Amino acid sequence: MAPFDGGEPTRQRWMPARRSISKPDETASHFASAPLDAAVADLVQVKGCRWKIEECFQSAKNECGLDP
């Protein structure tokens, strides 16, 4: 999805980063796109949900025998 719709911005780009508590020298980051009115708290909440979804996919792959 393009960040512009007819010349007016409709979305903003973010690059959130997180630091590991157990390994403070390690950071992970990714690119994100969100509506103009999105707050940092919104991005954190969505990012937190991602790991639950990843775990569900991994469990399903294990149960179906698709994980090598």
PQR file with spaces between the fields and no chain letter, atoms N, CA, C, O and H, PARSE charges and radii, in Angstrom:
ATOM       1  N    MET     1       0.844   -1.173    0.000 -0.4000 1.5000
ATOM       2  CA   MET     1       0.000    0.000    0.000 -0.0000 2.0000
ATOM       3  C    MET     1       0.891    1.238    0.000  0.5500 1.7000
ATOM       4  O    MET     1       1.839    1.338    0.778 -0.5500 1.4000
ATOM       5  N    ALA     2       0.578    2.153   -0.862 -0.4000 1.5000
ATOM       6  CA   ALA     2       1.361    3.381   -0.962 -0.0000 2.0000
ATOM       7  C    ALA     2       1.080    4.292    0.227  0.5500 1.7000
ATOM       8  O    ALA     2      -0.044    4.318    0.730 -0.5500 1.4000
ATOM       9  H    ALA     2      -0.193    2.072   -1.494  0.4000 1.0000
ATOM      10  N    PRO     3       2.082    5.038    0.684 -0.5600 1.5000
ATOM      11  CA   PRO     3       1.868    5.928    1.827  0.2800 2.0000
ATOM      12  C    PRO     3       1.065    7.164    1.469  0.5500 1.7000
ATOM      13  O    PRO     3       0.662    7.914    2.358 -0.5500 1.4000
ATOM      14  N    PHE     4       0.822    7.394    0.169 -0.4000 1.5000
ATOM      15  CA   PHE     4       0.094    8.588   -0.255 -0.0000 2.0000
ATOM      16  C    PHE     4      -1.131    8.183   -1.051  0.5500 1.7000
ATOM      17  O    PHE     4      -1.114    7.191   -1.780 -0.5500 1.4000
ATOM      18  H    PHE     4       1.150    6.784   -0.553  0.4000 1.0000
ATOM      19  N    ASP     5      -2.180    8.948   -0.906 -0.4000 1.5000
ATOM      20  CA   ASP     5      -3.408    8.717   -1.646 -0.0000 2.0000
ATOM      21  C    ASP     5      -3.795   10.038   -2.297  0.5500 1.7000
ATOM      22  O    ASP     5      -4.461   10.865   -1.674 -0.5500 1.4000
ATOM      23  H    ASP     5      -2.194    9.754   -0.314  0.4000 1.0000
ATOM      24  N    GLY     6      -3.387   10.240   -3.528 -0.4000 1.5000
ATOM      25  CA   GLY     6      -3.734   11.455   -4.224 -0.0000 2.0000
ATOM      26  C    GLY     6      -2.983   12.692   -3.768  0.5500 1.7000
ATOM      27  O    GLY     6      -3.505   13.799   -3.906 -0.5500 1.4000
ATOM      28  H    GLY     6      -2.846    9.569   -4.034  0.4000 1.0000
ATOM      29  N    GLY     7      -1.790   12.552   -3.235 -0.4000 1.5000
ATOM      30  CA   GLY     7      -1.000   13.703   -2.843 -0.0000 2.0000
ATOM      31  C    GLY     7      -1.012   14.010   -1.356  0.5500 1.7000
ATOM      32  O    GLY     7      -0.069   14.624   -0.857 -0.5500 1.4000
ATOM      33  H    GLY     7      -1.366   11.653   -3.123  0.4000 1.0000
ATOM      34  N    GLU     8      -2.027   13.614   -0.646 -0.4000 1.5000
ATOM      35  CA   GLU     8      -2.095   13.836    0.799 -0.0000 2.0000
ATOM      36  C    GLU     8      -1.644   12.572    1.525  0.5500 1.7000
ATOM      37  O    GLU     8      -2.126   11.485    1.206 -0.5500 1.4000
ATOM      38  H    GLU     8      -2.793   13.116   -1.052  0.4000 1.0000
ATOM      39  N    PRO     9      -0.746   12.681    2.480 -0.5600 1.5000
ATOM      40  CA   PRO     9      -0.318   11.489    3.224  0.2800 2.0000
ATOM      41  C    PRO     9      -1.488   10.868    3.984  0.5500 1.7000
ATOM      42  O    PRO     9      -2.289   11.571    4.599 -0.5500 1.4000
ATOM      43  N    THR    10      -1.571    9.549    3.930 -0.4000 1.5000
ATOM      44  CA   THR    10      -2.609    8.821    4.660 -0.0000 2.0000
ATOM      45  C    THR    10      -2.012    7.903    5.720  0.5500 1.7000
ATOM      46  O    THR    10      -2.722    7.425    6.605 -0.5500 1.4000
ATOM      47  H    THR    10      -0.920    8.978    3.429  0.4000 1.0000
ATOM      48  N    ARG    11      -0.714    7.659    5.629 -0.4000 1.5000
ATOM      49  CA   ARG    11      -0.051    6.751    6.566 -0.0000 2.0000
ATOM      50  C    ARG    11       1.293    7.336    6.948  0.5500 1.7000
ATOM      51  O    ARG    11       1.832    8.200    6.258 -0.5500 1.4000
ATOM      52  H    ARG    11      -0.137    8.047    4.910  0.4000 1.0000
ATOM      53  N    GLN    12       1.824    6.852    8.059 -0.4000 1.5000
ATOM      54  CA   GLN    12       3.160    7.250    8.492 -0.0000 2.0000
ATOM      55  C    GLN    12       4.037    6.015    8.592  0.5500 1.7000
ATOM      56  O    GLN    12       3.542    4.920    8.860 -0.5500 1.4000
ATOM      57  H    GLN    12       1.385    6.150    8.621  0.4000 1.0000
ATOM      58  N    ARG    13       5.313    6.181    8.383 -0.4000 1.5000
ATOM      59  CA   ARG    13       6.261    5.070    8.444 -0.0000 2.0000
ATOM      60  C    ARG    13       6.977    5.101    9.782  0.5500 1.7000
ATOM      61  O    ARG    13       7.328    6.164   10.295 -0.5500 1.4000
ATOM      62  H    ARG    13       5.715    7.071    8.166  0.4000 1.0000
ATOM      63  N    TRP    14       7.186    3.920   10.335 -0.4000 1.5000
ATOM      64  CA   TRP    14       7.853    3.760   11.622 -0.0000 2.0000
ATOM      65  C    TRP    14       8.951    2.737   11.471  0.5500 1.7000
ATOM      66  O    TRP    14       8.931    1.911   10.558 -0.5500 1.4000
ATOM      67  H    TRP    14       6.902    3.056    9.919  0.4000 1.0000
ATOM      68  N    MET    15       9.910    2.800   12.375 -0.4000 1.5000
ATOM      69  CA   MET    15      10.925    1.755   12.492 -0.0000 2.0000
ATOM      70  C    MET    15      11.113    1.465   13.981  0.5500 1.7000
ATOM      71  O    MET    15      12.083    1.912   14.594 -0.5500 1.4000
ATOM      72  H    MET    15       9.927    3.471   13.116  0.4000 1.0000
ATOM      73  N    PRO    16      10.166    0.706   14.557 -0.5600 1.5000
ATOM      74  CA   PRO    16      10.288    0.380   15.977  0.2800 2.0000
ATOM      75  C    PRO    16      11.448   -0.577   16.226  0.5500 1.7000
ATOM      76  O    PRO    16      11.750   -1.436   15.397 -0.5500 1.4000
ATOM      77  N    ALA    17      12.082   -0.419   17.359 -0.4000 1.5000
ATOM      78  CA   ALA    17      13.178   -1.296   17.767 -0.0000 2.0000
ATOM      79  C    ALA    17      12.925   -1.744   19.193  0.5500 1.7000
ATOM      80  O    ALA    17      12.344   -1.008   19.991 -0.5500 1.4000
ATOM      81  H    ALA    17      11.837    0.279   18.032  0.4000 1.0000
ATOM      82  N    ARG    18      13.359   -2.945   19.510 -0.4000 1.5000
ATOM      83  CA   ARG    18      13.228   -3.439   20.884 -0.0000 2.0000
ATOM      84  C    ARG    18      14.556   -4.011   21.320  0.5500 1.7000
ATOM      85  O    ARG    18      15.352   -4.480   20.507 -0.5500 1.4000
ATOM      86  H    ARG    18      13.831   -3.543   18.862  0.4000 1.0000
ATOM      87  N    ARG    19      14.777   -3.964   22.606 -0.4000 1.5000
ATOM      88  CA   ARG    19      16.015   -4.461   23.187 -0.0000 2.0000
ATOM      89  C    ARG    19      15.670   -5.627   24.102  0.5500 1.7000
ATOM      90  O    ARG    19      14.674   -5.584   24.824 -0.5500 1.4000
ATOM      91  H    ARG    19      14.131   -3.583   23.267  0.4000 1.0000
ATOM      92  N    SER    20      16.474   -6.642   24.070 -0.4000 1.5000
ATOM      93  CA   SER    20      16.287   -7.806   24.923 -0.0000 2.0000
ATOM      94  C    SER    20      16.691   -7.466   26.353  0.5500 1.7000
ATOM      95  O    SER    20      17.734   -6.851   26.577 -0.5500 1.4000
ATOM      96  H    SER    20      17.283   -6.677   23.484  0.4000 1.0000
ATOM      97  N    ILE    21      15.876   -7.859   27.308 -0.4000 1.5000
ATOM      98  CA   ILE    21      16.204   -7.634   28.715 -0.0000 2.0000
ATOM      99  C    ILE    21      17.391   -8.503   29.122  0.5500 1.7000
ATOM     100  O    ILE    21      18.282   -8.052   29.842 -0.5500 1.4000
ATOM     101  H    ILE    21      15.029   -8.359   27.126  0.4000 1.0000
ATOM     102  N    SER    22      17.395   -9.754   28.654 -0.4000 1.5000
ATOM     103  CA   SER    22      18.477  -10.659   29.032 -0.0000 2.0000
ATOM     104  C    SER    22      19.768  -10.400   28.252  0.5500 1.7000
ATOM     105  O    SER    22      20.853  -10.740   28.724 -0.5500 1.4000
ATOM     106  H    SER    22      16.671  -10.120   28.069  0.4000 1.0000
ATOM     107  N    LYS    23      19.660   -9.802   27.061 -0.4000 1.5000
ATOM     108  CA   LYS    23      20.838   -9.489   26.238 -0.0000 2.0000
ATOM     109  C    LYS    23      20.719   -8.038   25.768  0.5500 1.7000
ATOM     110  O    LYS    23      20.356   -7.792   24.618 -0.5500 1.4000
ATOM     111  H    LYS    23      18.779   -9.526   26.678  0.4000 1.0000
ATOM     112  N    PRO    24      21.017   -7.081   26.639 -0.5600 1.5000
ATOM     113  CA   PRO    24      20.795   -5.674   26.304  0.2800 2.0000
ATOM     114  C    PRO    24      21.603   -5.150   25.118  0.5500 1.7000
ATOM     115  O    PRO    24      21.287   -4.089   24.580 -0.5500 1.4000
ATOM     116  N    ASP    25      22.632   -5.875   24.708 -0.4000 1.5000
ATOM     117  CA   ASP    25      23.401   -5.444   23.542 -0.0000 2.0000
ATOM     118  C    ASP    25      22.710   -5.804   22.232  0.5500 1.7000
ATOM     119  O    ASP    25      23.095   -5.308   21.172 -0.5500 1.4000
ATOM     120  H    ASP    25      22.888   -6.737   25.145  0.4000 1.0000
ATOM     121  N    GLU    26      21.693   -6.663   22.293 -0.4000 1.5000
ATOM     122  CA   GLU    26      20.997   -7.101   21.085 -0.0000 2.0000
ATOM     123  C    GLU    26      19.702   -6.313   20.911  0.5500 1.7000
ATOM     124  O    GLU    26      18.920   -6.153   21.849 -0.5500 1.4000
ATOM     125  H    GLU    26      21.381   -7.066   23.154  0.4000 1.0000
ATOM     126  N    THR    27      19.497   -5.831   19.699 -0.4000 1.5000
ATOM     127  CA   THR    27      18.251   -5.147   19.375 -0.0000 2.0000
ATOM     128  C    THR    27      17.646   -5.774   18.125  0.5500 1.7000
ATOM     129  O    THR    27      18.350   -6.367   17.308 -0.5500 1.4000
ATOM     130  H    THR    27      20.131   -5.961   18.937  0.4000 1.0000
ATOM     131  N    ALA    28      16.358   -5.635   17.992 -0.4000 1.5000
ATOM     132  CA   ALA    28      15.652   -6.094   16.801 -0.0000 2.0000
ATOM     133  C    ALA    28      14.769   -4.954   16.332  0.5500 1.7000
ATOM     134  O    ALA    28      14.158   -4.256   17.140 -0.5500 1.4000
ATOM     135  H    ALA    28      15.786   -5.152   18.655  0.4000 1.0000
ATOM     136  N    SER    29      14.706   -4.770   15.024 -0.4000 1.5000
ATOM     137  CA   SER    29      13.871   -3.701   14.493 -0.0000 2.0000
ATOM     138  C    SER    29      13.177   -4.172   13.226  0.5500 1.7000
ATOM     139  O    SER    29      13.562   -5.177   12.628 -0.5500 1.4000
ATOM     140  H    SER    29      15.203   -5.337   14.368  0.4000 1.0000
ATOM     141  N    HIS    30      12.168   -3.446   12.831 -0.4000 1.5000
ATOM     142  CA   HIS    30      11.447   -3.740   11.601 -0.0000 2.0000
ATOM     143  C    HIS    30      10.783   -2.464   11.108  0.5500 1.7000
ATOM     144  O    HIS    30      10.699   -1.479   11.841 -0.5500 1.4000
ATOM     145  H    HIS    30      11.856   -2.629   13.316  0.4000 1.0000
ATOM     146  N    PHE    31      10.320   -2.481    9.886 -0.4000 1.5000
ATOM     147  CA   PHE    31       9.607   -1.340    9.334 -0.0000 2.0000
ATOM     148  C    PHE    31       8.119   -1.564    9.513  0.5500 1.7000
ATOM     149  O    PHE    31       7.635   -2.694    9.447 -0.5500 1.4000
ATOM     150  H    PHE    31      10.388   -3.281    9.290  0.4000 1.0000
ATOM     151  N    ALA    32       7.399   -0.478    9.739 -0.4000 1.5000
ATOM     152  CA   ALA    32       5.950   -0.548    9.902 -0.0000 2.0000
ATOM     153  C    ALA    32       5.312    0.658    9.234  0.5500 1.7000
ATOM     154  O    ALA    32       5.937    1.706    9.068 -0.5500 1.4000
ATOM     155  H    ALA    32       7.792    0.440    9.792  0.4000 1.0000
ATOM     156  N    SER    33       4.076    0.485    8.862 -0.4000 1.5000
ATOM     157  CA   SER    33       3.288    1.560    8.287 -0.0000 2.0000
ATOM     158  C    SER    33       1.977    1.602    9.066  0.5500 1.7000
ATOM     159  O    SER    33       1.362    0.564    9.310 -0.5500 1.4000
ATOM     160  H    SER    33       3.568   -0.366    8.996  0.4000 1.0000
ATOM     161  N    ALA    34       1.551    2.804    9.456 -0.4000 1.5000
ATOM     162  CA   ALA    34       0.356    2.932   10.288 -0.0000 2.0000
ATOM     163  C    ALA    34      -0.417    4.186    9.888  0.5500 1.7000
ATOM     164  O    ALA    34       0.143    5.098    9.280 -0.5500 1.4000
ATOM     165  H    ALA    34       2.051    3.647    9.257  0.4000 1.0000
ATOM     166  N    PRO    35      -1.695    4.228   10.230 -0.5600 1.5000
ATOM     167  CA   PRO    35      -2.467    5.438    9.958  0.2800 2.0000
ATOM     168  C    PRO    35      -1.843    6.649   10.651  0.5500 1.7000
ATOM     169  O    PRO    35      -1.122    6.503   11.638 -0.5500 1.4000
ATOM     170  N    LEU    36      -2.119    7.820   10.140 -0.4000 1.5000
ATOM     171  CA   LEU    36      -1.540    9.044   10.691 -0.0000 2.0000
ATOM     172  C    LEU    36      -1.851    9.244   12.168  0.5500 1.7000
ATOM     173  O    LEU    36      -1.044    9.824   12.896 -0.5500 1.4000
ATOM     174  H    LEU    36      -2.705    7.939    9.338  0.4000 1.0000
ATOM     175  N    ASP    37      -3.008    8.772   12.620 -0.4000 1.5000
ATOM     176  CA   ASP    37      -3.392    8.997   14.017 -0.0000 2.0000
ATOM     177  C    ASP    37      -2.947    7.885   14.968  0.5500 1.7000
ATOM     178  O    ASP    37      -3.317    7.891   16.142 -0.5500 1.4000
ATOM     179  H    ASP    37      -3.662    8.301   12.029  0.4000 1.0000
ATOM     180  N    ALA    38      -2.158    6.937   14.472 -0.4000 1.5000
ATOM     181  CA   ALA    38      -1.681    5.835   15.330 -0.0000 2.0000
ATOM     182  C    ALA    38      -0.657    6.362   16.332  0.5500 1.7000
ATOM     183  O    ALA    38       0.170    7.216   16.011 -0.5500 1.4000
ATOM     184  H    ALA    38      -1.857    6.932   13.518  0.4000 1.0000
ATOM     185  N    ALA    39      -0.733    5.835   17.543 -0.4000 1.5000
ATOM     186  CA   ALA    39       0.212    6.208   18.603 -0.0000 2.0000
ATOM     187  C    ALA    39       1.237    5.085   18.785  0.5500 1.7000
ATOM     188  O    ALA    39       1.041    3.967   18.309 -0.5500 1.4000
ATOM     189  H    ALA    39      -1.404    5.142   17.803  0.4000 1.0000
ATOM     190  N    VAL    40       2.300    5.393   19.461 -0.4000 1.5000
ATOM     191  CA   VAL    40       3.332    4.388   19.748 -0.0000 2.0000
ATOM     192  C    VAL    40       2.717    3.210   20.499  0.5500 1.7000
ATOM     193  O    VAL    40       3.062    2.059   20.233 -0.5500 1.4000
ATOM     194  H    VAL    40       2.459    6.301   19.848  0.4000 1.0000
ATOM     195  N    ALA    41       1.817    3.484   21.426 -0.4000 1.5000
ATOM     196  CA   ALA    41       1.171    2.409   22.194 -0.0000 2.0000
ATOM     197  C    ALA    41       0.408    1.451   21.282  0.5500 1.7000
ATOM     198  O    ALA    41       0.367    0.248   21.540 -0.5500 1.4000
ATOM     199  H    ALA    41       1.537    4.419   21.642  0.4000 1.0000
ATOM     200  N    ASP    42      -0.194    1.979   20.222 -0.4000 1.5000
ATOM     201  CA   ASP    42      -0.895    1.117   19.263 -0.0000 2.0000
ATOM     202  C    ASP    42       0.074    0.163   18.577  0.5500 1.7000
ATOM     203  O    ASP    42      -0.216   -1.024   18.426 -0.5500 1.4000
ATOM     204  H    ASP    42      -0.160    2.956   20.013  0.4000 1.0000
ATOM     205  N    LEU    43       1.221    0.684   18.164 -0.4000 1.5000
ATOM     206  CA   LEU    43       2.216   -0.164   17.501 -0.0000 2.0000
ATOM     207  C    LEU    43       2.760   -1.234   18.438  0.5500 1.7000
ATOM     208  O    LEU    43       2.969   -2.374   18.025 -0.5500 1.4000
ATOM     209  H    LEU    43       1.457    1.648   18.286  0.4000 1.0000
ATOM     210  N    VAL    44       2.987   -0.876   19.683 -0.4000 1.5000
ATOM     211  CA   VAL    44       3.492   -1.840   20.668 -0.0000 2.0000
ATOM     212  C    VAL    44       2.472   -2.954   20.884  0.5500 1.7000
ATOM     213  O    VAL    44       2.839   -4.126   20.981 -0.5500 1.4000
ATOM     214  H    VAL    44       2.817    0.051   20.019  0.4000 1.0000
ATOM     215  N    GLN    45       1.204   -2.594   20.960 -0.4000 1.5000
ATOM     216  CA   GLN    45       0.159   -3.602   21.171 -0.0000 2.0000
ATOM     217  C    GLN    45       0.087   -4.566   19.986  0.5500 1.7000
ATOM     218  O    GLN    45       0.013   -5.779   20.176 -0.5500 1.4000
ATOM     219  H    GLN    45       0.906   -1.642   20.882  0.4000 1.0000
ATOM     220  N    VAL    46       0.109   -4.037   18.783 -0.4000 1.5000
ATOM     221  CA   VAL    46       0.053   -4.893   17.596 -0.0000 2.0000
ATOM     222  C    VAL    46       1.296   -5.777   17.512  0.5500 1.7000
ATOM     223  O    VAL    46       1.197   -6.963   17.196 -0.5500 1.4000
ATOM     224  H    VAL    46       0.169   -3.051   18.628  0.4000 1.0000
ATOM     225  N    LYS    47       2.454   -5.205   17.792 -0.4000 1.5000
ATOM     226  CA   LYS    47       3.703   -5.978   17.752 -0.0000 2.0000
ATOM     227  C    LYS    47       3.661   -7.136   18.754  0.5500 1.7000
ATOM     228  O    LYS    47       4.139   -8.233   18.462 -0.5500 1.4000
ATOM     229  H    LYS    47       2.534   -4.242   18.049  0.4000 1.0000
ATOM     230  N    GLY    48       3.088   -6.886   19.933 -0.4000 1.5000
ATOM     231  CA   GLY    48       2.979   -7.940   20.936 -0.0000 2.0000
ATOM     232  C    GLY    48       2.086   -9.087   20.487  0.5500 1.7000
ATOM     233  O    GLY    48       2.335  -10.240   20.837 -0.5500 1.4000
ATOM     234  H    GLY    48       2.700   -5.996   20.170  0.4000 1.0000
ATOM     235  N    CYS    49       1.064   -8.785   19.726 -0.4000 1.5000
ATOM     236  CA   CYS    49       0.151   -9.827   19.220 -0.0000 2.0000
ATOM     237  C    CYS    49       0.825  -10.720   18.197  0.5500 1.7000
ATOM     238  O    CYS    49       0.463  -11.887   18.045 -0.5500 1.4000
ATOM     239  H    CYS    49       0.862   -7.847   19.442  0.4000 1.0000
ATOM     240  N    ARG    50       1.791  -10.179   17.507 -0.4000 1.5000
ATOM     241  CA   ARG    50       2.462  -10.943   16.456 -0.0000 2.0000
ATOM     242  C    ARG    50       3.058  -12.234   16.995  0.5500 1.7000
ATOM     243  O    ARG    50       2.969  -13.277   16.346 -0.5500 1.4000
ATOM     244  H    ARG    50       2.085   -9.231   17.631  0.4000 1.0000
ATOM     245  N    TRP    51       3.664  -12.176   18.173 -0.4000 1.5000
ATOM     246  CA   TRP    51       4.318  -13.373   18.704 -0.0000 2.0000
ATOM     247  C    TRP    51       3.307  -14.455   19.038  0.5500 1.7000
ATOM     248  O    TRP    51       3.605  -15.638   18.876 -0.5500 1.4000
ATOM     249  H    TRP    51       3.736  -11.329   18.700  0.4000 1.0000
ATOM     250  N    LYS    52       2.125  -14.085   19.497 -0.4000 1.5000
ATOM     251  CA   LYS    52       1.079  -15.083   19.757 -0.0000 2.0000
ATOM     252  C    LYS    52       0.670  -15.777   18.465  0.5500 1.7000
ATOM     253  O    LYS    52       0.458  -16.989   18.439 -0.5500 1.4000
ATOM     254  H    LYS    52       1.883  -13.124   19.628  0.4000 1.0000
ATOM     255  N    ILE    53       0.563  -14.999   17.401 -0.4000 1.5000
ATOM     256  CA   ILE    53       0.191  -15.559   16.102 -0.0000 2.0000
ATOM     257  C    ILE    53       1.288  -16.486   15.594  0.5500 1.7000
ATOM     258  O    ILE    53       0.996  -17.571   15.090 -0.5500 1.4000
ATOM     259  H    ILE    53       0.736  -14.015   17.423  0.4000 1.0000
ATOM     260  N    GLU    54       2.541  -16.073   15.721 -0.4000 1.5000
ATOM     261  CA   GLU    54       3.664  -16.913   15.291 -0.0000 2.0000
ATOM     262  C    GLU    54       3.665  -18.247   16.041  0.5500 1.7000
ATOM     263  O    GLU    54       3.915  -19.294   15.444 -0.5500 1.4000
ATOM     264  H    GLU    54       2.778  -15.192   16.130  0.4000 1.0000
ATOM     265  N    GLU    55       3.388  -18.212   17.338 -0.4000 1.5000
ATOM     266  CA   GLU    55       3.340  -19.446   18.131 -0.0000 2.0000
ATOM     267  C    GLU    55       2.215  -20.349   17.666  0.5500 1.7000
ATOM     268  O    GLU    55       2.383  -21.567   17.623 -0.5500 1.4000
ATOM     269  H    GLU    55       3.186  -17.361   17.823  0.4000 1.0000
ATOM     270  N    CYS    56       1.066  -19.775   17.316 -0.4000 1.5000
ATOM     271  CA   CYS    56      -0.053  -20.583   16.811 -0.0000 2.0000
ATOM     272  C    CYS    56       0.308  -21.262   15.500  0.5500 1.7000
ATOM     273  O    CYS    56       0.015  -22.442   15.306 -0.5500 1.4000
ATOM     274  H    CYS    56       0.930  -18.785   17.351  0.4000 1.0000
ATOM     275  N    PHE    57       0.946  -20.515   14.597 -0.4000 1.5000
ATOM     276  CA   PHE    57       1.377  -21.117   13.329 -0.0000 2.0000
ATOM     277  C    PHE    57       2.376  -22.242   13.576  0.5500 1.7000
ATOM     278  O    PHE    57       2.283  -23.298   12.952 -0.5500 1.4000
ATOM     279  H    PHE    57       1.184  -19.557   14.756  0.4000 1.0000
ATOM     280  N    GLN    58       3.318  -22.031   14.467 -0.4000 1.5000
ATOM     281  CA   GLN    58       4.321  -23.058   14.752 -0.0000 2.0000
ATOM     282  C    GLN    58       3.669  -24.313   15.333  0.5500 1.7000
ATOM     283  O    GLN    58       4.024  -25.428   14.953 -0.5500 1.4000
ATOM     284  H    GLN    58       3.394  -21.173   14.975  0.4000 1.0000
ATOM     285  N    SER    59       2.727  -24.137   16.243 -0.4000 1.5000
ATOM     286  CA   SER    59       2.024  -25.282   16.826 -0.0000 2.0000
ATOM     287  C    SER    59       1.252  -26.049   15.753  0.5500 1.7000
ATOM     288  O    SER    59       1.269  -27.279   15.726 -0.5500 1.4000
ATOM     289  H    SER    59       2.438  -23.231   16.551  0.4000 1.0000
ATOM     290  N    ALA    60       0.581  -25.315   14.876 -0.4000 1.5000
ATOM     291  CA   ALA    60      -0.182  -25.968   13.813 -0.0000 2.0000
ATOM     292  C    ALA    60       0.738  -26.753   12.878  0.5500 1.7000
ATOM     293  O    ALA    60       0.409  -27.868   12.474 -0.5500 1.4000
ATOM     294  H    ALA    60       0.568  -24.316   14.898  0.4000 1.0000
ATOM     295  N    LYS    61       1.883  -26.177   12.535 -0.4000 1.5000
ATOM     296  CA   LYS    61       2.825  -26.879   11.665 -0.0000 2.0000
ATOM     297  C    LYS    61       3.341  -28.152   12.351  0.5500 1.7000
ATOM     298  O    LYS    61       3.486  -29.190   11.706 -0.5500 1.4000
ATOM     299  H    LYS    61       2.151  -25.271   12.862  0.4000 1.0000
ATOM     300  N    ASN    62       3.612  -28.069   13.641 -0.4000 1.5000
ATOM     301  CA   ASN    62       4.071  -29.260   14.371 -0.0000 2.0000
ATOM     302  C    ASN    62       3.007  -30.339   14.390  0.5500 1.7000
ATOM     303  O    ASN    62       3.318  -31.512   14.183 -0.5500 1.4000
ATOM     304  H    ASN    62       3.495  -27.225   14.165  0.4000 1.0000
ATOM     305  N    GLU    63       1.765  -29.970   14.632 -0.4000 1.5000
ATOM     306  CA   GLU    63       0.667  -30.950   14.708 -0.0000 2.0000
ATOM     307  C    GLU    63       0.405  -31.595   13.370  0.5500 1.7000
ATOM     308  O    GLU    63      -0.004  -32.755   13.322 -0.5500 1.4000
ATOM     309  H    GLU    63       1.513  -29.017   14.799  0.4000 1.0000
ATOM     310  N    CYS    64       0.626  -30.880   12.280 -0.4000 1.5000
ATOM     311  CA   CYS    64       0.382  -31.418   10.937 -0.0000 2.0000
ATOM     312  C    CYS    64       1.603  -32.123   10.355  0.5500 1.7000
ATOM     313  O    CYS    64       1.538  -32.677    9.258 -0.5500 1.4000
ATOM     314  H    CYS    64       0.958  -29.937   12.319  0.4000 1.0000
ATOM     315  N    GLY    65       2.706  -32.104   11.081 -0.4000 1.5000
ATOM     316  CA   GLY    65       3.923  -32.740   10.594 -0.0000 2.0000
ATOM     317  C    GLY    65       4.612  -31.948    9.498  0.5500 1.7000
ATOM     318  O    GLY    65       5.350  -32.522    8.697 -0.5500 1.4000
ATOM     319  H    GLY    65       2.760  -31.654   11.972  0.4000 1.0000
ATOM     320  N    LEU    66       4.388  -30.644    9.445 -0.4000 1.5000
ATOM     321  CA   LEU    66       4.992  -29.829    8.394 -0.0000 2.0000
ATOM     322  C    LEU    66       6.288  -29.166    8.830  0.5500 1.7000
ATOM     323  O    LEU    66       6.940  -28.506    8.021 -0.5500 1.4000
ATOM     324  H    LEU    66       3.789  -30.178   10.095  0.4000 1.0000
ATOM     325  N    ASP    67       6.670  -29.323   10.074 -0.4000 1.5000
ATOM     326  CA   ASP    67       7.891  -28.715   10.567 -0.0000 2.0000
ATOM     327  C    ASP    67       9.015  -29.739   10.486  0.5500 1.7000
ATOM     328  O    ASP    67       8.909  -30.814   11.076 -0.5500 1.4000
ATOM     329  H    ASP    67       6.140  -29.859   10.731  0.4000 1.0000
ATOM     330  N    PRO    68      10.086  -29.426    9.768 -0.5600 1.5000
ATOM     331  CA   PRO    68      11.171  -30.420    9.606  0.2800 2.0000
ATOM     332  C    PRO    68      11.904  -30.693   10.897  0.5500 1.7000
ATOM     333  O    PRO    68      12.835  -31.499   10.920 -0.5500 1.4000
